[in-house]
Amino acid sequence: MKILFAKGKPVDDNSSKVCVLFNPKDGRVVHVHGATTLQGGKKVSDVELEKDATEHAKAFGHAVTGLKALHVPISAIQERGALKVNSKGTELEMTRQAPVRASEFFAKWQDENAKKGKKT
């Protein structure tokens, strides 16, 4: 997830929370749902966040029977890439790095073709 900002300052872990719905058999993440409370707002409880996560997962067409929930701070998912929940069901693990962005891929492709003398 990208870092969130409010009034020009990054939102910290005390203001944001994330609920990860996952399959306990293999740790596969099925749905990630987060909530950020700005100053003066009503904080969302873990129970409410989990309920919202489950409803959204259903709305996206995911089967939710048997899924477990893991509540993590937003800082736990700052990196781009595929995540899974560890075998204990207590934390997230990076399974592989996310593919490069299209702009990064295109720049690399242009450089490689320029070296070969091809016009792009």
Sine and cosine of phi, psi and omega as CSV:
sin_phi,cos_phi,sin_psi,cos_psi,sin_omega,cos_omega
0.00,0.00,0.53,-0.85,0.06,-1.00
-0.97,0.26,0.44,-0.90,0.06,-1.00
-0.93,0.38,0.72,-0.69,0.04,-1.00
-1.00,-0.03,0.56,-0.83,0.02,-1.00
-0.82,-0.58,0.60,-0.80,0.12,-0.99
-0.69,-0.72,0.82,-0.57,-0.04,-1.00
0.81,0.59,0.64,0.77,0.07,-1.00
0.98,0.21,0.05,1.00,-0.01,-1.00
-0.87,-0.49,0.58,-0.81,0.02,-1.00
-0.91,0.42,0.63,-0.78,0.04,-1.00
-0.97,0.23,0.74,-0.67,-0.05,-1.00
-1.00,-0.08,0.06,-1.00,-0.03,-1.00
-0.89,0.45,-0.40,0.92,0.02,-1.00
-0.95,0.30,-0.37,0.93,-0.04,-1.00
-0.99,-0.13,-0.36,0.93,-0.07,-1.00
-0.82,-0.57,0.55,-0.83,0.09,-1.00
-0.60,-0.80,0.41,-0.91,-0.08,-1.00
-0.73,-0.68,0.64,-0.77,0.10,-1.00
-0.90,-0.43,0.84,-0.54,0.01,-1.00
-0.96,-0.29,0.87,-0.49,0.10,-1.00
-1.00,-0.04,0.78,-0.62,-0.08,-1.00
-0.62,-0.78,0.35,-0.94,0.07,-1.00
-1.00,0.07,0.89,-0.46,-0.06,-1.00
-0.93,0.38,-0.28,0.96,0.00,-1.00
-0.95,0.32,-0.62,0.79,-0.07,-1.00
-0.76,-0.65,-0.03,1.00,0.02,-1.00
0.98,0.18,0.05,1.00,-0.04,-1.00
-0.89,0.45,0.78,-0.63,0.04,-1.00
-0.98,0.18,0.81,-0.59,-0.01,-1.00
-0.99,-0.14,-0.64,0.77,-0.04,-1.00
-0.42,-0.91,0.60,-0.80,0.06,-1.00
-0.84,-0.54,0.76,-0.64,-0.04,-1.00
-0.69,-0.72,0.72,-0.69,-0.04,-1.00
-0.77,-0.64,0.28,-0.96,0.05,-1.00
-0.61,-0.79,0.68,-0.73,0.06,-1.00
-0.86,-0.52,0.76,-0.66,0.02,-1.00
-0.94,-0.34,0.87,-0.49,0.04,-1.00
-1.00,0.08,0.26,-0.97,-0.05,-1.00
-0.78,0.62,0.78,-0.63,0.01,-1.00
1.00,0.01,-0.14,0.99,-0.02,-1.00
-1.00,0.07,0.26,-0.97,0.02,-1.00
-0.99,0.10,0.83,-0.55,0.02,-1.00
-0.93,0.37,0.59,-0.81,0.03,-1.00
-1.00,-0.03,0.75,-0.66,0.03,-1.00
-0.98,0.22,0.30,-0.95,0.05,-1.00
-0.87,0.49,-0.60,0.80,0.00,-1.00
-0.90,0.43,-0.71,0.71,0.02,-1.00
-0.90,0.43,-0.68,0.73,-0.01,-1.00
-0.89,0.45,-0.67,0.74,0.02,-1.00
-0.91,0.42,-0.65,0.76,0.05,-1.00
-0.88,0.47,-0.72,0.69,0.03,-1.00
-0.88,0.47,-0.67,0.74,0.01,-1.00
-0.87,0.50,-0.70,0.72,0.00,-1.00
-0.90,0.43,-0.69,0.72,0.02,-1.00
-0.89,0.45,-0.67,0.74,0.01,-1.00
-0.92,0.38,-0.65,0.76,0.03,-1.00
-0.87,0.50,-0.69,0.72,0.06,-1.00
-0.87,0.49,-0.69,0.72,-0.02,-1.00
-0.89,0.46,-0.49,0.87,0.05,-1.00
-1.00,0.10,0.02,1.00,0.06,-1.00
1.00,-0.02,0.23,0.97,0.02,-1.00
-1.00,0.08,0.62,-0.78,0.14,-0.99
-0.98,0.21,0.78,-0.62,-0.09,-1.00
-0.95,-0.31,-0.09,1.00,0.01,-1.00
-0.90,0.44,0.79,-0.62,0.04,-1.00
1.00,0.06,-0.07,1.00,0.02,-1.00
-0.97,0.25,0.50,-0.87,0.08,-1.00
-0.94,-0.34,0.33,-0.94,0.02,-1.00
-0.91,-0.42,0.66,-0.75,0.11,-0.99
-0.84,-0.55,0.83,-0.56,0.01,-1.00
-0.99,-0.16,0.83,-0.56,-0.04,-1.00
-0.72,-0.69,0.38,-0.93,0.12,-0.99
-0.95,0.31,0.38,-0.92,-0.03,-1.00
-0.87,0.49,-0.49,0.87,-0.01,-1.00
-0.90,0.43,-0.30,0.95,0.00,-1.00
-0.95,0.32,-0.28,0.96,-0.05,-1.00
-0.80,-0.60,0.63,0.77,-0.01,-1.00
-0.97,0.22,-0.45,0.89,-0.06,-1.00
-0.99,0.11,0.54,-0.84,0.08,-1.00
-0.98,0.21,0.66,-0.75,0.07,-1.00
0.54,-0.84,0.09,-1.00,0.01,-1.00
-0.99,0.13,0.74,-0.68,-0.03,-1.00
-0.90,-0.44,0.43,-0.90,0.19,-0.98
-0.61,-0.79,0.26,-0.97,0.03,-1.00
-1.00,-0.07,0.66,-0.75,-0.03,-1.00
-0.90,0.45,0.20,-0.98,-0.10,-1.00
-0.90,0.45,-0.39,0.92,0.04,-1.00
-0.99,0.11,-0.22,0.98,-0.03,-1.00
0.96,0.27,0.44,0.90,-0.11,-0.99
-0.92,-0.39,-0.28,0.96,0.01,-1.00
-0.38,-0.93,0.27,-0.96,0.00,-1.00
-1.00,0.04,0.53,-0.85,0.07,-1.00
-0.77,-0.64,0.58,-0.81,0.09,-1.00
-0.98,0.18,0.82,-0.58,0.02,-1.00
-1.00,-0.07,-0.56,0.83,0.09,-1.00
-0.31,-0.95,0.45,-0.90,0.02,-1.00
-0.95,0.32,0.58,-0.82,0.03,-1.00
-0.91,0.40,0.51,-0.86,0.07,-1.00
-0.89,0.45,0.36,-0.93,-0.01,-1.00
-0.92,0.40,0.40,-0.92,0.06,-1.00
-0.93,0.37,0.41,-0.91,-0.03,-1.00
-0.84,0.55,-0.65,0.76,-0.01,-1.00
-0.90,0.43,-0.61,0.79,0.03,-1.00
-0.93,0.36,-0.66,0.75,0.02,-1.00
-0.89,0.46,-0.71,0.70,-0.04,-1.00
-0.90,0.44,-0.67,0.74,0.02,-1.00
-0.88,0.47,-0.69,0.73,0.03,-1.00
-0.90,0.43,-0.67,0.75,0.01,-1.00
-0.89,0.46,-0.68,0.74,0.03,-1.00
-0.89,0.46,-0.69,0.72,0.01,-1.00
-0.88,0.47,-0.71,0.70,-0.02,-1.00
-0.89,0.45,-0.67,0.74,0.00,-1.00
-0.95,0.33,-0.53,0.85,0.05,-1.00
-0.90,0.43,-0.62,0.78,0.03,-1.00
-0.91,0.42,-0.50,0.86,0.00,-1.00
-1.00,0.08,-0.09,1.00,0.01,-1.00
0.99,0.11,0.28,0.96,0.02,-1.00
-1.00,-0.06,0.56,-0.83,0.08,-1.00
-1.00,0.03,0.61,-0.79,0.03,-1.00
-0.90,-0.44,0.00,0.00,0.00,0.00
